[in-house]
Amino acid sequence: MRPSAARRGYGYGWRRIRLAHLRRHPLCVMCESQGHTVQATDVDHVVPLRRGGTHAASNLQSLCHYHHASKTAREDGRFGRRPRSGVR
């Protein structure tokens, strides 16, 4: 079973960091790089917490939901979920 969000590092402290980051950086950095202005909805860890990343500002980027889901899918092999062992 997957640990709770708080156990994975996404508790109250993270929610405060996330909100402050979105206030400072309200637009999706990926959309901006493509010449579009789109409101960010998610704060992404450039290096995921499970791979040694931190909540440091230098490791965070604002993304729209589409770009965050796409990045997560590339990293995990599917949208937001790790493949289950033994299941194809």
Sequence and secondary structure as in RCSB ss.txt:
>XXXX:A:sequence
MRPSAARRGYGYGWRRIRLAHLRRHPLCVMCESQGHTVQATDVDHVVPLRRGGTHAASNLQSLCHYHHASKTARE
DGRFGRRPRSGVR
>XXXX:A:secstr
    TTTTT SHHHHHHHHHHHHH  B HHHHHTT   B  EEEESS GGGT  S GGGEEEE HHHHHHHHHHH
HSSSS    TT  
